[in-house]
């Protein structure tokens, strides 16, 4: 019998979405979702008022698709500013003395900002940007982790009508330079350095190298603004480099927000660029404000103007960083930003931070949850985690054992798992549950509000009970406004496979009861003897073994069979007989998936390559299997794992090909 989680009655009746359903007469959440996707003008037209968006001028039309569904234009005739709604509006509402966020350093330092204090910080940065002639529509790049200064720069940039482009703080200089050139940035914000697992990362040195590479490619960076965090000596270029504290010092002039068309860009978010050059997702003021705010309110159940505190383990350079900041602060709640690793300096750091700062909503990538289960599951009972009302997962499918561990061992079956999936290109989610629906292990429940999502087969036909491709049949305000300076590529990537339908590149399944599941990226789908299977399904079966912590399964080229399944797995504890463990997992996989999907080889390894946000990077393993040099290894938390895997992969190739 399949396990089902049902939300406690008090959770349901106290939720934001239940109150909304009562107000509008909806008998179920499913009925509300259906109405929202059948009549997107009703939903997206009413949402700004329901959430409390403040316009400088009300729009006259919700959506205009006269240029084609691919180029839908939202809130025509309106004027607004995302940063005004996130920074100024809460103060105007009387929340100036309320905590906006807390930042925690790996060394134990803590900084807290009220909404009024943060508005002052944003206004000082905005004043500086205007003084140096930052123009409307100009891109300001931010190469830094989540800090008070980096999010102040992001929102000040948006407030003056420019475009904020956060860059992952773990990228190596060539990757940063590529993004500077693509954006055409003449202003770069960074830090002197930051802490990571007890070591200081000299970020300014990396920024200088990136600026040099960018200039050799024809893009001159005129201003490098550096916030002091680590207190280390850094290289300096007079006339170009400025300390953050110097440029904002003494500025007390309140800054008026630029009145922007809702369609104008607020964020330029580059994808990782692991397959070709990075794609620049252009997120509008309306889309960047409404999508996270909607999801925080209806799905995470963050209460407006409350003491709720969201902590998502992320970076400002990934979509979830700005998503956290914008959604939580628009609602007048609070959020937590944490420097460094969640298991350093002590393995129970995550639990301690939740207890100390009364975190109410805790989100992560599935690999982070697996890591916590491996290194800190025995410490759960030593901390008071009663403040947590919901968990969140994104970035990759979550396997059933990890889902069950979070729900039962950590959440005591009283909190929902808001398992969500979308992408940088939509600055939010296609799929996610709400606190009022039942859940099955690993499920995402179904489409988000206002998101007309389906699963198609190869011929563009909706399928149920079969694996297929995740698509969106109607536009949404947060969808990227084309790709940065590449309109043709935008159509080719998202709208060409199924004309008039957004192809997202995820592999998905809707089961017989209507529960939705992600099976991995379509790129991760392995074709064995004419049958397709997603890497997530394979890995879920493999990690169901009680001694397996995490796994990565790929399709390895084979001269005769085309592709064969190869899996790498890490153990939860020291294992003497790895061959025996591999054989046990093989039997489980055959039992769960059938002989056609039996792996050609399972190898137990010490570690798998993963990003700082915890995601396992299967594309690195695929590159090694294909004899290609892996790209952009600077995103990895553990780049040394690559050298350890190389001989393992070579041995596998000799055995199976």
N, C-alpha and C positions, 0 to 999 in steps of 0.2 A: 504494500500500500504506500502511495506517494505521500510524503509529509506535506502538510499545509499549515501555514501560519495565519492566524486570524487576529486582527487588531483588537486590543482590549476596548471595551465600550467607552471607557472614560477618554481614551485617546481619540476615538472617532468623534465623540460628541463635542470635544473641546477644540477640534481642529479647524483651521481656517477654511478648508475646502468644504467641510460639513456645513459651516455657517453660510457659505456662499450657496451651496445646494439648497438649503432651507429657504434662503432669500428668494431664489429664482424658481423654486418648485421642482427641482430635480430629485427623482426617487433613488438614483444610484449614481456613482461616479462614472460608470460606463455610459450612462445616458448623457451626462454632462460632456464627456469627451466626444461622443457622437455628434451632439449639437455643435460643439466648437469646431469640428472639422467639416461638417456639412455646410455650415454657414460661417465661413471665416470672417466675413465682414461684420457679422454680429459680434463674434468673439474678439477679434483684434480691434474692432472699432470701439468696443466697450471697455477693453482691458485698461487703457490709460486712465480712465475715470475710476474704475474699480480699485486700481492700485494707488491712485492719487498723483499721477504725473502732472507736473506744472508746465503748462505751455506759455510761451510768449505770445503765440497766436494760435488759436484752435484750427485744426485742419478742416478742409471742406470736403475731403474725399478719403475714404479708408485706404483703398488700393486701386491702382490703375495698371491694368495688364494690356493696354493698347499696343505696347511695344513687344508683346510676347510674354508668356509666363516666366521665361528665363530672366526678363528684365522688369519684373513687377516693381512698381514705385509706390511707396507707402506714405500715408498721411499727407497727401498733397495739399499744399497751401499752408501747412502748419509751420511754426517756428518753435524751436526748443534748444536745450543744451543739456547733454547727459551729465556733465560735471556739476552744473547748477543744481540738478535734481538730486545728486548724490552728496554734494558738499554744502551748498547754500540752503537748500530746502529744509533739511533737518534742523538747522539753526533757526530758520524762520518759523518752524513749527514748535519752537520752544524746547528743543532737545540739545541746546548748546552745551549744557553742563553734563550731558550723558556721555559715557565712554563709547567712542567710535571703534577703537581697536586696541589690542595689546600686542606688542612685539617682544619676543623672548629670544635672547642670544644663547648660543651654545655654551657660553661661559657663565650663564646664569643671570646676566644683566636683563633688566625689564624696563620697557618704556611704554607708557600709556598716553593716549591722546583722547581728549574729549572732542565732540563735534566742533565746538567753537575754536579750540586750539588747532584742530586740523584745518579748519577753514582759513585761519590766519596763515598757516604754513603754505597752503595751496595758493592763497592770494599773493604771498611774497614771491613764490616761484613764478606765478603768472606775471607779476610786475617786472621781474627780471627778463622773462621771455619777450615781453612787449618792448622793453628797453633795448634789447639787442636786435629788434626788428623781425621777430618770428612772424611769419605771414600766415594768414588763413590758408589751410590746406597743405602747409608744410609739414614734413615728417620729422619728429623728434625721436631719436632712438634711445632706449634705456637698457643698458647692459649691466644688470644688477639683480640680486635676489630680492625677495620680499622684505622691504624695510619701510619705515615711515617716509623716508626721503624718496624712495623710488615710486611709491604710490602717489605721493604728493606731486612729483614731476608728471606722472601719467595723467592725473586729473587736471593739473594746471595747464598742461598742453591742450587737453580737450576743451578746457574752459575758454582759452583764447582763440579757439577755432582751428588749431593745428591738429595733427594726427599723431597719436602716441603709438610707438612701435616697440614693445618690450622684446628683449632678446634673452634667451635662456642663459643664466649666469655660468653654466657649465660648458658652454660652447668654446671651442678653441678659436684663436684669432682668425684663421682663414674663413671659418663659418660666419663669424661676426662681420668680417669685412664684406663678405658676399651680401649680407643683409643691409649693411650701410650703403653699399653701391646701388642695390636694387631700390632702396628707399630714397636715395639721393639726400641723405641726412647731412646737414652741416653742423648739427648740435648733437652731442652724445653725453648722456649722463651715466656715471659709473661710481664705484666705490674704490677706496684705497685697497681694501681687502675684506675678507670675511672668514669665519671659522667653519671648518668641516672636519669632523672626527678628530678634533684636537689640534689640527694643523691650520695655519693661516694661508689662505689662497690669495696671492697677490693679483688682484683683478685689474688694477691700474696698469700693470706691466702688460697683461694680455690685451687690454684696451688699446694701449699705445701701439702694440704690434698690429692689431686689427686696423687702426687708423692709418698706419703706414702702408699696409697692403691696399686699403681702399684708395688712398691717394695715388698709389702707383697704377690703379685702375681708373683713375680720372675723377674720383669723388673726394673733394677737399672737405675735411671736417674742421670748421673754424673755431668751435667751442667744445672743450671737454670739461664738464663740470663734475667734480669729484667729491663725494660725501666721505667724511672720515668715519670709519667704523673700527678697523683693526689697529689704528695708530701706528702703522708701519711706515718706513721710509719708502717713497715711491718715486719713479722717474718723473721729471717735470719739464714742461715746455712753456717758457714764459711767453705771454701774449696769446696763448691758446688754452692753457689749462687754468682752471679757476676752482678754488675750494667752494663747495656748496654753501658752507656757513658764511663765507664772505659775500657771496652774491645775494643772499637773502637777508643779510644783517641790516637791521634798521628800517626795513621796508614795512610800512604799516598801512599802506593805502589799500582799502578794499577794492577788489577788482570786479567790474561788471562782466558777466558772461556774454560771449558772442552769441547773437541770435542765429541759430543754424537751421537750415532745411533739415528735416528729419532724415533725409536720405544722404546727407553729407557724411563723409567718413569720420569716425572718432578713433578707431583702432585699425592698425595694420599689423596683422598677426601672420608671420611667416611659418609655414609648416617646416618640418625637420629637414627636408631636402635629401632624404636618404635615397630617393629614386629620381635623379635629375636635379635641376635647380629648384630651390624652394618656391612654393606657391604663396603668393601674398593675398591672404584673405582680408577683404576690405569690409569692416563691420561699421554700420551706420550708427548715428546717434540714437535713433529710435530702436533699432535692433539690439544694440549693446545694452540699452537700458531695460527694455521690456522682457527679453528672454530670461536673463538670470533672475530678475525681480519676480517674474511669474513663477519660475521654478522654485525659488526660495519660499514664496508665499504659499502656493498651492500644493507643492510636492514635499519640500522639506519641512513645511509647517513652522517656519520662522515667524514669530509674532511681531507685528509692527511696534516700534517704540518700546521694546521689551529688553530684558536682560539676557535674552538669548545670545549665544556666542557660537559662531561657526568656525570650525578649524578643518580646513582641507589640506592635506599634505601635498603641497604643490609649490610652484615657482611662478613669479610674475611673467616669466617668458613662456609659460604654457597657458593655454586658454583658461584653465581653472583658477589661476591666480587673479586676473582681472574679474572673472566671473564671481569669485568670492567677495572681492572688495565692493563691486558695484551692487550686487544683489543685497548683501547684508546692510550696507550703508544707506541704500535707497529706502529700505524698510525701517531705518532708524534702530536697527539692532546692533550687534557688535561682532567682531571676528578676531581670530588669533593668528598671528604670523610667527613662525618658528624657524629660527636659523639652525642649520646643521642637520644631522641625522637624528631620527626618532629613537634610536637605541644607543645613543652616545650623549653624555659620558657614562650613563648607566642603562642597562637593558630595559628597565622599567620606565624610561623617561616619558614615553607616550602616556602611560597610565597616570604618572605623577602630574603631568601638565593638565590632563583632563580634570583631575581632582583639584589641583591648585587654582585653576582659572575657571572652574565650573563650566566646562565646555558642554553645550547642549546638543551640538550636531557635529559628528566626527566623520570626515570623509577621507578616502584613500584610493589608491590603485590596489587591485587584488593582490599583487605581489607584496605590497606593504603589509596587508593583512596576513599573508602567508608567513612573512618574516616575523611579525609579531607573535604569531602562533608558535613559530619555531623557537624564538629566543625569549619570549616573555609571557607565555601562556600560564606558567606556574605562578606568576605574580599578580594575576588579575584580582584575586581575592584579597590582596593586601592593600588595595586602594579603593576609595569611595568613588565609584563611577555612576552614582545615581543621578547626576545632573544630565547625563546623556539621554536625549529623547529620540534620536534617530541616528542611524549609520548611513554612510553613502559609499558607493563604489563606482569608479569610472576608469576609462582608459583601456580596459581589457575585460573579457568575460571573467567572472568569478566562479571557480569550481565549487561543486556542492559541498565537499568536506569543509572548505574554508567558510563558505556561506553559513553552514550549520554551526561552525565553531563561533563565529561572530554572533549569530542570533541566540544560541543557547548558552554558551559559556561566558560571553561578554555581556550580551544584552538580556540574558535571563528570559528570553522569549516575550519581553514586554515592549521592545522597540522595533520599529520596522527597518528593513534594509532597503534604502532608496537606491536601488541599483540602476544607474542611468547610463545612457549612451547617446552621443551625438557627435560633435566634432568642432574643431577650430573654425571650419568653414560656415558653421551655423551658430557659433558662439552660444551653444546650449545643447539641448537634448532633443532627439527624435523620440526616444523611448524612456519611460520611467514610471514607477508607481506613485501612488499617493498614500498617506497614512491610513486611509479608510478602506483599503482593498486587501483581500487575502493574497498570500504569496506562496509560491512553491520555490524550492531551492534553486538558486541561480537565476530566477526569472527577472525580467525587467517589467513585467506585467503587460504593458502595451504602450500605445502612442501617448505622447504628451498632449496637453491642451492646445488646440489650434494647429496640430501637426497631423496632416493627412498622410499617414504612413502605410506602406503595404510591403508584402514580400512577393517578388516576381520570379518566375522561372526564366530560362534562357530566351524565351520567346515573348516576354513581357506579359505573361498571364499570371494573375494572382494564384498563389498556391497555399494550401493549408495541410499541415501534417507532413510536409516535405521541405527540404532545405531549399533556400532560394536567396535572392539578392534584396537587400533592404533599399527601398525607394521612397521618395516623397512625391505625392501626386499633385500637391498644391504648394504655392510659395508661402514663406513666412518672413516677417520683417527682418529677422536676424541673419537670413541667408546672405552670404558674401555678395557685395555689389560688384559682381564680376571678379576677376583676379587682377591684382595690381599691374596695370599697364599691359595686360595680356587678355583682352576680351575673347579672342579666338580660343585660347587655351581653356578658358572658363567653360565655354560651350562644349569643347571636346571632352573635358574631364568629367563634367557633371550631367550634361544634357544630351549627349550624342548616342549613348547606348540604347536608351528608350526615349525617343523624341518627345519633348514636352513633359518628361518625368525626370526628377532629380535622382541620379544614381550615386549612392553614397559609398559603395565599395565594401560594405559589410555583408557577411553571410549570416542568415538568420533563419529561424524556424518558429512557426506558430503551432502549438500542440492542439490536441483534440478538445481541450477545454478552453482554448483561446488565450493561453499564456504564451508570451513572447520570450524568445531566447536569442542571444547572440552566439554565433559559432566561430567568431574570429573574422579577420579581414578576408575579403575575397581573394586577396593575394596569398593568403595563408591556406587556402583550400588546396587539398591534395587530391589528385585524381589517380585512383588505383583500379586498374582493370575496368576502366570506363565508369567507375563509381566515385562520386565526390564526397569528401568528408572534411570538416573544418578542424584546424589544429586544436581549437578549444575543446571539442568533443574528445579527441584523443587524449589530451592532457587531463581532462576531468576524470576519465577512466583510470589513467595512470596514477593520479594523485589520490584516488580513492583507497589506495594501499596505505595502511596506517603508518608506514615508515617512510613514505615519500613526502618531501616538503613542497617541491615545485618541479615543473617539467617544461620542456620545449620540444615540440614535435614538428618535423619538417618533411617535405618531399625531397628525396635525394635522387638526382638523375640516374637512370639505369638504362644500359644499352638495349636490353630486351623488353623490359616492362615499362619503360618510359619514366616512371617514378616509383619509388618504394618509400615506405614510411620508416623514418629513423627518429628515435626519441632519446633525449638526454634528460636525466633526472637527478635531483639532489636529495640526499637522505636527511631525515630530521635529526639523526644522531649518528655517531660513529658506527660504521658497518664493517665487520670483518670479512664477510663473504659477499662481495658485490655481485658476483655472477648468480648466486642463489637469489638475491633480491631482485635482480633483473628478470630472472625466470618467473618468479612469483608475480611480478607486475605484468609480464607477458600473458600469463594465464588469465589474470583479471581482465586485461584488455580484450582478449579473445572472447571471454565469457560475456562481457558487457557490450561489445561492438560486433562480434562475429568474426569468423575466420578471414573473410575478404579484407578486413581492416587490421589484420595482425601485423605488427611492426616487423620489419626485416631485422631490425637491431635495436636493442635498448641498452644504453650505457649509463651507469651510475657515475656521476662526476661530482667534484667538490663544490663548484659554483657555476652559475649561468650568468651571462652578461645582462646587466639591467641598468636602466636609467636611474637618475637620482630620485625620480618620483616613484620608482619601484617596478616599472614595467620591464618585463623580459624582452630583450631585443632579438626576436627570431630572425630578423633580416640579416643580422650579423652572422648567425649560424648558417643561414642559407648561402650567404656570400662565400663563407669558408668552404661549404660543401660543393659549390660550383667553381671553386678555384679562383674566386675573385677577391680583391683586397677590400675588406669592409670599409665603409665610409663613415665620416663624422663620429669617430670613436670618442670625441670629447664629451658627448652626451652621457657617457657611461659612468656609473658610480664605481665600477670595478674593471677598468680597462685591462688590468693584468690578467683577467680571466681569459682573454683572447689567446694569449700565448700558451696558456695551459690547454686550451681547447684544440689548438691547431694539430698537435700530434694525434689527439683522440679522433678528430674528424678524418685525418689522413688514414688512420688505421681502419676506420669504418668504411671508407671508400675502397680500400683494398679488399675488404671482406665482402662487400655487397655488390660491387660493380664488376 
